Amino acid sequence: MTLMFLSRTTYAVHSKYFYPFLMASSSALMASTSNHFFAFHFLFIFIGTFIGYYIAILHPEIKITNANFKINESKIILTIAFILVLVLLVKLSFPVFQLLQYGLASILSIIYYTQFTTKSGTFEGLRSVYLLKNFSIALAWAFVTSPILMENSDSILLFLQRFLFLFALSVSIDLRDIKKDKMRRIVTFPIQHGFRKTKGGAIILLLLSTTLVYFYTCHQSSNSLLTASITSAILSIIGILNLHEQSTNKQYLLLVDGNLLLHGILFFIFA
């Protein structure tokens, strides 16, 4: 049902807003639970993620030589969104350590997609660095959706689980961009190791992420999170196995990004 919704909505909603909306919905659901739902927290994660992915579409650029910051358009929308995030940030009063993780996630996101131009050349952000692109985006998402809590030492297991899951999907989505990345001379895991090894590596990461949830639930009275993790891993593995060299952008949207949203829904329901 979710995949059908994504398929239909792709044509009904302008792509400039649809993909940030999809990513924002996925992250907000991952960071929330149905049993202890806080609307302001959900909105904070949703708006913050939407801002990040929307700016990424606008291809921001920082010119170090003359200190220019360039964003193509929609400054009013971005200004309103930033104000909302700041208001929610004050309203929620997060612990300092959690704020540091959100701040680091924001910095990683900015360096990930922003192009930096200096006299010596152009740096296209962390997305242009082999494996660091996958590491940084997975780390940023993990900090936002499953932060490490000082009062709960077991939270590190859920943090690592989320990191491995997102790393697996990040590597998988690079399969879509092999031709484009070759043209831009960006070295990615699929370019280095091929289609089959990339899919195999992603599946191993998904299995490892589920193992971490198993260890987490050993110390809990309920194993509902393990149910969510196993279901998500199985669906993601099926999606990755169905990817091939002729897969279209729409198929990647359904099989990879669709499983990101499903992961958020499952953890929202069962957490």
N, C-alpha and C positions, 0 to 999 in steps of 0.2 A: 504493500500500500504506500509506504514512504517513497519507494523508488518510482512508483507511478506518479506520485505527487511531484517529485523532482523533475521527472520527464516532462510533464505538462507545464509546470511553472517556468521551466527554462525558456519557453517560447512566450509565455504570458508576461514575464517581468523583464525589464531592461537588464541586460547582463551586468551593467555597471553597478547596479544595486543588488542584484540577485546573489552573486557570489559572496560579497561581504555579509549579506543577510544570512546566507547558509552557514558561513563560518561562525558568525556571531551567535546564531541559534545553537549550533553544536557546542561551542565553548560554554555558553551560559547554562545549558542543560548538564554538561559534564561537571560544572562547578556547583550545581544545586542538587537538592534531593526533594522528593515529593513529600516525605514525612516531616521535614523541617525546612519548609520553603520560605525564603525571605525575598520579597518582591524587589526591594531596593538593591540587594546583592545581585540578583538575577539581572536587573537593568544595568548595573554598574559593569558587569562582565560583558553583557551583550553590547552596550554602547561602545565600550573600550575596544572590543574586538572589531566591531563594525568600522570604527574610525581607522584602525590599523590597516585593515584590508581595503578600505575605500581609498585611503591615501596611496597605498601600493599600486592601485589601478591607475592613479594619476601620475605615476612615475616621478616622484620627487627627486630633486637634485640639489646638492650643496656644492657651491663653488668656493673652495677655500681661498682662492686668489683674491676675490673681491667680496667675500662674505655674503654671497647671495643664496637665499633659500627659495627654490622655485617649486610651486605646485600649480598645475595647469588651470584648475577651475574649482568651483563650488566652495569658495572660502567661507561663505555665509553658513552653509550646512555644517562645515567642519568647526566653525567657531561655536555654533549652538551646541554641537555634540561635546566639544571640549568643556564648555560651561556645565553641561549636565553631568559629565563625569566628575568634575570638581565638586559640584554640589552633593552628589551621591557619596563621594569620598569622605566629605566632612560628616555627612549624615550617618555613615556606617561605622566610623571610628575603628578601623582595623588595628590589630596589634602591630607594633613596630616591625617585627621580623617578617610578618606577612606583607606589610607595605614595601619592605625592601625587595621581596620576591616579585611583587607586581612591578616595582620600578625597574628591576633588572630585566623583566620580561619586555617592558616597553623599550628599553635601550636596545636589547637584542633585536626586537622587531624593526626599529628604526634603522639600525645598521644593516639589517638583513636586506631591505629593499631599496634603500636610498643610494643614489649614485653620487660619489664624491669626486669632484674634479679639482686637480691641483696643477701646478706648472709642470710637474714630472709625469703626469698622465691621469688616467681615469680609473677609479676603483668602483666596480658595480655592486658593491655591498657583499655581505657574507654569502649571498646566494650564488656568487661566482666562485666560491672556494670549495674544493673537493671535500665532501662529507661534512665540513663545518656548516654548510647550509642546512643539512638535515639535522645535525646536532643542535644548532642554535634555534631553529623553529620548533623542534620537539621540546627543547628545554623551556622556551618561552611559554608554550602551551601548557606544559606540566606545572610551571610556577603559577599560572593563572587558574587552571582548572583543578589542580590537586596540590595546593601548597603544603610545604612541610610545616607541621605545627609543633611548637616547642613543648606543649603540654601532652603531646601524644607521640611517643617515639615510633610507634608502628606506622605513623603516617608516611614515613620514608618509603615503606613498601608500596603504598598506593601511588606515591609520587613517581617511583621508579617504574611501576606498572604502566602509568599513563605515559611516561617518557618513552618507553620501549614500544608501546602501541603506536604512538604518534610518529616515532622514528620509522617504524615499519611502513606506515602509510605514506610518509614523506618520500622514502626511497621508491615506493611503488609508483607514486605520481610522476617521478622523474622518468619513468619508462615512456610516458606520453611525449616528453620533450626531447627525446634523443636527437632527432634531426635538427631541431632548433638550437639545442645546446652545442651540437657539433659545429654549426654555422657560426655561433658566437664564441667558439673555442672555450666553452665552459666544460670542465671535466666533472662528470658525475659518476656515481656508482654503476649505473647501467652501462655507461659508455666504457668504463674500465673493465667490467666483468661480464657484460652481456645480459640478455633478457632472462634466461633460465636461472642463472645464479642469483640475479637480483630478486626474482620471485621466491627462490628458495631461502635466501637470507631474510626476506621480509616475513616469511612464514615462521621461521625459527624465532624471530623476535616476538611475534605474536604469541607463540607457545610459551616463551620465557615470561612474557608479561602476565599470562594467565597463571603460571606457576607462582609468581609473586603474590597474586591475590589469594591463592590457596594458602600460602604461609600466613598471610594477614588474617584470613578467616579462622585459622587454627586458634587464634587468641580471642575470637569473637563468639558471641552466643548464637549468631545467625550466619548462615552461609549464602545469603541472598546475593551478596556481591560476587561470589564465585559463579553463581548462575548467570549473572549479567556478563561477567568476563568471558566465560566459556561460550555463551551464545554469541557475543560480539566477535570473539576470535574465530569461531566456526564460520560465521557469515563473511568476515573479512577474508579468511583463507579461500573460501569459495569464490569471492569476488576477484582476488588476485590470480587464482588459477584460471579464471575465465578471461584474463587479459592476454592479448596477443599483439603481434607487431602491426596488425591492421586495425586495431581497436580505435574507434573514433573518440573525439573529445566528449561526446555525450555518454559513451560507454564508461569512460574514466569517471565522469561525473556521478554516474549511477553506482559503479562498482567500487570506487575508492572514496570519493567525497560522500556518497550515500551511506557508506559504512561508518564514516566519521559521525554523521548525524545519528545513525542508529545506535552507535556506542553511547552517545550522549543521552539518548532517550532511555536506553536500557539501564544505565547507571542512575539516571534521574528517578526511575521507577523503583529499582531494587535497592538503592543505597539506604 
